[in-house]
Amino acid sequence: MFRKFALTIGLLISLLTSAQNIVKHKVLQGETITQIAQKYHVTPFDIYKLNPDAQKGLQADALLLIPNSSANIKAALEKPGKNEVIPVKTTYQTHTVLSKETIFGIAKQYEISEEDLYKVNTNLEKEGLKIGSIINIPKKNSKTSTVKSPKTNDEKPVYHEVLEKETKYSIAKKYGITVEALEAKNPEIVSGLQMGYKLLIKGTLPKIQETVKEINVKKKPTETIKWVNYEVKSKETLYSLSKKFSVKQDDLTLWNPDLANGLKEGMILKIPATATLANEIKKNKTDLKATLKNLDKKKLVMLLPFNSSKIKTDSVAVLQKKFKEDQFLNLTMDFYSGALMAIDSAKSLGINVDVTILDSEENKNSSNVDNLANKSSVKTAHAIIGPFYQAHAEKLASILEKDNIPVISPLSKEMIGTYKNMYASMPTPTFIKDAMYDYMEQKNGNILAVIDPKKAGLKKYIVENQKETKIVALSDKGAVVSDNIKALLVKDKLNFVVMASDNSGMILTLVNQLIKFQTEYQIRLVMLEQSKALNFEEIAMSKLTKLQLTYPSLTRENETADAKKFERAYKKLNKTFPNQYATRGFDITFDTLLRLSQEKDFETSINDDATVQIDNKFDYEKIISGGYINKGVFILQYNNDLTITEAP
């Protein structure tokens, strides 16, 4: 493998050293491939061809190789001058779509009708123009056709170095231009302004030509991605495929570079095996208690990690000490106590259930799954809840896959494997953040993010997966700059400001500034992850309610009669109120038994029905390569009456 990699790199270096028109670009903090491609008038695909490692993400100060003259860029875009005569050698010429270009503008530039443009680009009506995409331009029937070169500016370049506290607005005002014009000259600042950056104010950038003589390529270890092939069906578009697999269109193009030439029926696309298949029909929240039909005896098996073999004493004192010190055992017992109440509740509804409890004897590295899988109760089960650790649950699923016995992972947040009978009931951290972004996009919001430098992981998620987010530039000391926030806010639109920090001082500064801006803008504060900093007294809840703090959560604040009834019954039986693991044990067990007792089978219910139990939501989606994962996430918000409810 190493030799193959070395040969590939050697070939790449050989090709590049013979090139005459390569530009080196140093990546700035927060820059994206799209922004860099716009700056050099090339496509993202052109950059990926020379920099395959860039597909895994950009790092600040990394060197990228940029083709100085893409085959897809017209001479008319590179040379100033009057009308040029371009020989017609083929039926079409091509045009690379730049930022803010429109169908009307492109048609006018090439002196053709909009109708002609649509005729030779059949995907335009369905997908519209996309920055960096290549479209066909019909040429005139004569041997030569005249194309007007875009106007260019022959002025000497004028630069401005960004100072602390300067904003795009203040700089534009200083030079008598608009913010839009400033961004057009410097597309890399659209998502934020960095102190010390050299802005082009007037004129054009001098053409950089540099022959690359030496490249040091360091390959970073990455996780192995498993892929499946998908054949494109008739009338499918990039948009419909992105929705089908719950992925971004940019990612589809990244995984399948041939898409740069257009999507065609019959194409074979690479899709990650873990991509989910979105339901074409949105599921409605279903009360499965109202549709009980199949009351035949159900066999439920629970594999729980009591690890009884490690308890080698009958001493009550020793057992009490173990319960006091062993957090994992306490978690298991809490889950078990909630599950027992779910079984009693199911029986009270007339559900006929036979439950077998087995000790999975598991820790992170080992379990008793191999032995338990041979038990007749396991082989004849209608469903199995557990083991707790994902690796052991998947091992059991692999053994029982041929019998299609559902194995439900109750607590693990890891991404599942490819077994068709595997059901992960906990959304992954990425799905939780995705749910918050889905909500903001449904509200057609303007999304900003203020990211603490210590939150590198969260920034990586946003930059790589949520490219529409505008990153607010901080000061050189990492402090929140009021003007930088205001410059990115949009009037007459709901502005979602994502706060990524555990620093109470930083959060308080941001909160105070956003409240001040609320006199001019619609603003809602958002957190993608829980922060302990919100527990500090200086961050008053009244301020968070003013900003309607909104966040994703696996559980909800439930004040319904059913929830109160469950709490009272649990406390009466266990002498304490249920914690999150006890409630989780109830919810996943009760939900499983209800699905087993429908007229439809378990898997059909998983596909058709989204449910909400006491604290947890269950809305499963199929993984393209096999099983199912729960994407049920609540979006909660702080209200003026100091309550926390689901966001409308």
N, C-alpha and C positions, 0 to 999 in steps of 0.2 A: 504494500500500500504506500509506504514512504517513498519507494523508488518511483512509483507511478506519479505520486504528487510532485517529486523533484523534477521528473521529466516534463510534466505539465508546466511548472513554473519556468523551467529552462526555456521551453518553447515560447512562452509568453514574453520573457525577457528578450529573446532573439527577435521576435516580431516587433517589439516596441523599439528596440535600439535601431532598427532599420527605418522606423517611421520618421517622417520629416515634419509632421504637423501635430505634435502632441503638446498639450498644455498641462502643467502641474497646478493643482488647486489644493490649498490647505483648508481643511474643513473648519468652519467656525462653530462655536458652541451653539447648539440648537438648529443648525442647518439641516435641511432635508435634501434628498436626491432631486426631488422636483424643483426646489428652489435653485439648486446648482445647475440643473439642466436648463432652466429658464435663463439663467445668467449668461450661459455660453451658447444659447440657441441650439442646443442639441436635445435629443430625447433621453429619458432615463435609461432606456434600453442601450443607447450608445455608451453611456457611462458604465453600465453593468458589464458590457462586453469586455471592457478594458480593466474593470475592477470587480471581479466576481465576488470577492469577500465583502464588498459593500452591500450585497444582498442580505447579509446578516446584521446590518446596522452600521451607523456612522459613529465614529469617535472624534471628539474635538482634537484638532491638530494633526489628524491623519492626512496623508497625501493621496489625492485622487488623480488619475490620469484622464484628461479630457480630450476627446478628438477635436482639434481646432477647426476642422471643416467637415461636418457630417455630410454624407451623401444625400441626406434628406433636406439640407438647407439650400435654398435657392441663392444663386449668385446675386439676385436682386436684393437680397437681404444683407449682403455683405459689402456691396459696392455702391457708393453714392453716385448720382448722376442723372442724366435725362433718360428718356425712354430708351430701352435697349431692345435690340432685335435678337430674339432667341430662336435658333434653328429648331424646327419641329422634326424629331426623329421617331417619336412614338405617338400613340394616340393620346396619352396623358402625360402630364408632368405631376409632380407631387409637391405638397406644401405641409410643413410641420406647424401645427397649431401653437401659437404663442399665447401668453396670458392676456386676457381681456379681448381677444379677437372674437368676432361674430361672423355668422354666415353671410350677413349683408356686407360686412366690411371686406371679407375675403373675396366675395363675388365682385365687388366693386374694384378691388385691387387688380384682379385678373381680367376685368372687363367681360365678365360672363354673367348669365342670369342665375339667380338663386335656384331656379328649377333645374338648370343644367348641373349645378353642383350636387343637388339631391339625387339626380339620375345616376351619377357615377359613384355615389357614396351611399349605398342603400341603407347603411346602418345609421346615418345621421338623424333620420326622423325618429328612430327609436331611442338612440343613445345620446344624441346631441354632440356638441364639440367637447373634446377633452384636451387639456393642455398636454403637449408632447405627442399627441396622436398624429398620424400621417394620413392625409386625405388626398384623393385624386383631383386634379384640375384638368378639365377637358381643354385640349388645344384647338385652335382654329384650323380650318381646313386648308388654308394656304401653307406654302412651304415654310413661311416664317410668320411669327405672330409677335405683336408688340405688347410687352408687359411693363407697366409703370413700376419703376423701382420705388420702394417706400422712401419718403423724404428722410434725409439724414442731416445731422447737425455737424457742420464743419467747424464749430467753435472749439477753441482750445479747452480741454477738460478743466473743470473747476471742482475742487474737492473740499470736503469739510470733515474734520475729525470730531466725532461725537464726544462731548464733554459730560461730566456727571450732572444729572438732573435734567439734561436736555431731552426733549421729546421730538417726535416726528413733526408735530404741529409747530413747535417753536422754531425748529430748523427751517421748515418750509416757509414760515412767516418771515424769517430773517432774510431769505433769498427771494421773496416775492413769488413763490410757486405754491402749488397745492400739495397736500399730503399724497394724493393719488399720483401726481407727477413724480414726487420723490420716490414712491414705491415702484413706479414703472422703471425708473433709472436704477433702482437698487432692490430687485425683487426679493433678495435674501432678508430684508428687514420687515417683510409683511407680518411675520409672526412675532416680531419684537425687535427692539433697538438695544444694541450693546455699547457700553461706554468704550471709547477708543477706536471704534470702527470707522474706517475711512469711506465716506459717502461720496458718490459722484453726483454733483449738483447740475452741471451744465456740460454740454459737449458729449463726446463718446469715448469709451474706454479705448486706449491704444491696443492694437492687436498684439497679443502675446504669442510668440512662436518660439518654441523651445524643443530641442531634440532631447529626448530622455536617454541618458547614457547608462544609468545604473538604478536598479530597483531592489530594495530589500523587502521581501514579502514574508510576513510572519503569519502563519495559519493558526488561528485560535481554535482551541477545542470547542466543538459545538455538540449539542444533543442530536442524536440520529433521528431524523424524521422518517416515519413510515408513510409511504404513499400508496394510493390506489388510483387506478385509471378510470376515467369517466369519458364516455363518448357523447359528444355534443348532439343534441336532438334538433329537429326542425323547429325553426322560429325562436330558439333560445338565444338570448342576448347576454352580454357581459353582466348587465344589470340583473337579469333574472337568475343567472347562475350565482351571482354574489349573494342574492337573497336566499336561493335554494340551499347553499352551503354555509350561510351565515358568515361570510368572509368579505373582505374589501375587494373592490375591482382591481386596485393597484396590486394586491397580493396575488390575485389570479394571474396578472400579467407578469409579475416577478417570478412565479413558479413555472410559467409557460411562456417563454420569450417569443415564441411564434405568434402569439396573440398580437404582437406589434403590427403584424400584417393583416390583422382582422380575424374575426371569429367565423368559422365555417362549419356547416353541418358535417358530422362525421369525424371531426377532429378529436383526437384523444388527448385529454387534459390530465395533468397530474394534480391530485387533490390530497391534502394531508388526511391520513387515515382517521384522525381524531376530529375532523370537521363534522359538524352536526347538520342533519337534514331538516330544514325548517318545514313545518307543516304548512301546506298550501292554504288550509282553512284554519283560521285562528280558533283555538280551543276556548270554549266558555268554561267559567268556573262551575263545577258540578258538585252537587250534594249527593254523594253516592249512597247515603242512608235512605234516600227516597226511591232508589231504583234497585233495591235488593231483589234478586230473582232466584239465583242458584244457591239453594240452602242445603245442598248435599254436604257431607262431612269434608272439611278441608284439613289437610295435613300441613301444619306449619312447623318448621324446624328453626331453632335459634341457636347459633354458635357464638357463645359469649366467653370472653377471656377471664374466667374466674381463677385460672391457674391454681386449682386446688391441690395439685401434686406438690406444690411448694409450701403448703401449709401443713407442717408435720407435727402438729400438737393439738391436743384437746383442751389445752389451758385457756380458760375464758380471758384471763389477763393478757396472754400472748396474742390472742385473736383481737382483743380490743386495741392493743398497741399497733397491730398490723393495719387495722382499719384506720387508725389515726394517722399513720405514716405513709401508707400506700395509696397515693392519689389515683393511680390507674384502677386499682380494685374498687375504690370509692366511686369512680366514674362508671365502672361496670355495674355496680350495685344500683346506682341511681337510674341508669338506663333500664336495667332489669325491672326495677320497681314500677317504672312508667309503663313498660311493656305488659306487665301483669294486669295493670288497670285497663289497658286497651283490650286485652283478651276478655276480661270480665264485661266490659262495655259491649264488645261484639256479641258475646253470648246473650246479653240482655236484649239485643235486637233480633234474636232468633238465629244467629249464625252458628252453625254446627262446626266447631273447630277442635281438632286434636293437636295439642302443642307438645313438642319434644324439645327440651332444653339440654344442650350438650356443651361441655367445657372445651373450648377451642385451644386451651393451653398455649396461648400465643404471646409473643413479644414482637419487637420489630424484626427480629432475625429468624424466628422459627415458630412453628405451630404444629398442631396435631391433625391438620387437615387431611393428610394422606390416609390415616387410619379411620377418621370419621367418615370419609367419602364412601367407605365400603359398608357402612351400616345400612340396614334395610330401611330405617326411618328416613335416612338422607336420600336414598335412591328412589323412594316412593313419595317424596315430599311434593306438595304443590308450589311451595315457595320456601326459600331459606333466607333468613336475615342474619348477616354476619359472614365471616369474621370481621373484626374491627379494622385491622390493617389491610390496606388495599392489595398488597402483594399476595396475601393469603386468600383474600376473597377471589382474586383473579385465578389463583391456582385451583380453587374449588370450582369456579365457573368453567375452567378448561376441562376438568374431569367430567362435569355434568352437562357439558354443552351438547353432546350427542342426544341426550334425553330432553333437552330444552327446558331444564328446571331453572326457574328464575333464582338468581343469587343477588341479593340486595345488599350493597355496601352501605352501612348505616351512618358512619361518621367520617370517613376519609374524604379529604378535599383534593386528593390527587386525581389527575386525568386517568380515565379508564383505558384498558386495552381493547382488544378487538373481538372479544367473545360475545356472540349474539345474545346469550342469556345473562349478561352482566348488566346490573342496574345500579348506577351510582346515585345515591339519593342526596348527596351534598354537592351543591354547585362549587366549581373550582374558583379560586380567587380571581382569575381572569374573567370568568363568566359574571362574577359579581360586579366587577368594574364595568364590563360591557353593558350590563343591564342599566347602569346609571347613564351611560352614554346614549343608549337606545332611548331612554326617557327624554334626555335633553334634545336629541335630534327630532323626536316626535313633536316637541314643542317649538321646533324651528328656532332654537336658541342660538345666540352668539356665545361661543364658548371660549373662555380665557382660563389660563392656569398660572397660579403663583406657586412656584415650586422651590422649597428649601433645598440648597445645594446638597444637604445630607440625604435627600430623598432621591438618590440616583436611580433606584429600581423603578420607582413610580414615574420618574421622568422618561425612562427608557420605554415603559409601557405606553405613555402618552405619545411620545415622538414617533414610535414605530407603528402603533395601532390606531391612533386617533389624530390623524394628520390635520384635521380641520381645526384643532385647538390652537389658539394663539398663545404662545408662551410669553408671559410678562417678564421683561428684562429687569433684573435686580441691580442694585448698586455694586460697585467693585468689592464692597464688604459684605455682600449678600443680603442687603436690607431692601425692604419694600419701598419702591419709589412711586409716589402718588401720581405724578404726571404720566408715568409709563402705563399705569392702569387706565387712566382716563383716556389716553390716546387710542386704546383698543376697544373701549365701550361703544356701543351703537345705540342711537336713539330710536324710539318706536320699535324696539325689539327686546325680548327678554334676554338679559345678559346673565349667563351662568358663570360664576367665578369659582373655579376649582381651587381649593386650598390644600396644599400638600406640605404639611409641616407638623412637627411635634413641639415646636418652639412657642411657648405661650406668649412671649413678647412679640414675635413675628405675627402670630395669629391676631393678637389684640390690635396691633398697628393696622393690619389689613382690614379687620372688622370695622374699626373706627373710620377708616377712609371710605369704605364701601357705604356705610351709613350716611356719610356726608354726600356721596355721589347720588344717593337715592332721590334727592330733590330734582335731579335732571334725568336719571336713567332708571329703568326697571332692572333691578339686580336681585339675584338669588345666590346665596352662598352654598357651595357644594363641597362635600368631602367624599373621596373614593374609599378611604380606609378609616377605621376608628383611630382617634387620637386621644391619648390620656391628658393632653394639654387642656382639653375642654373642661376637665374637672377642676381646674384652678379657679379660685374665687374671683380673680381680676377679670375673667371673661364672663361677664354677667349673662345669664340665660336670656334676659330681656333683649340684649343686643342680638343674640342668635335668632330669636324669634322675629325681630324686625327684618332680618335678612332671610327669613324662612329657610334656615339651614336644612339642606336636603341631602340624603345619603342612602346608599343601598344597604340592605340588611337581610340576613337569613331568617330572622324572626321579627315578629311585630308586637306592638303593645296591644294586647287583647283584653278588652273590658266587657265582652259579651257575656250573656247568661251562661252559655256552655263553658266558657273559660272559668268563670267563677265557680260553677258547679264542680269542675274538675279539680280546682285548687282546694275546695272544701273537702271533697272526698279523699284526695291525696293526703291532706294534712291530718284528717281523722284517722287514716290507716297508718301513716308513717310518722306522725307527731312532728312534722315539719312541712314547710311549703315546698313544692317541686322546684328544682333548679332547671337549668337549660337542658341537662342530659336526661333528667326524668321526663320532661315534656317531650324531648326528642324521641325517647323510647316509646312513649305513648303514641305520638303522631305517626311515626314510621310503621309501627305494628298495626295500629288501627287502620291506616290507609291501605296497607297490604291486604288485610282481611276483607275490607270493603271491596277492593278490586277483584279479589278471588270470588266474591259472592254476587257478581253481576251476571246478566244473561250472556254477555260477551266474555271472551277469555281474558286472561290477565294482560297479555301483550296488547290486545286491541284496546283495552281500557287505558293502558299507558299511552297509546297513540291518540286516543279520542278525548280523554278527560283530564282537565287540570283541576286540582283540588286544593283546598285550604283546610288544615286541621286546627288544633289549638293555637300553635305558634308558627307552624311551618307550612310552606307552600310546596306543592309537588306538580311540576309542569315539565314532563320529560320530553327530550328530543333524541332522535336516533342518531348515533354516530355512524358516519357513512360506511365504516368498515365492520360494524358489528352491533354492540350493545346500545344502552341508553344512558343519558345523563340528565339529572334534574337541573333545569335552568330557572327554577322558581325562586325569584328574589323580590323582596318588598322594597319599594322606594318610599322612604319615610320623610316627613318634614316636621319642623318645629312650628307651632301655631302661636298666635298672639295670646291665647288663653293658657299658655304654658303646657299644652298637651302635645303629644307626638302621634301623628296619624299618617295613614297612607296618603301620599301626594296625589292630587287629582290629575 
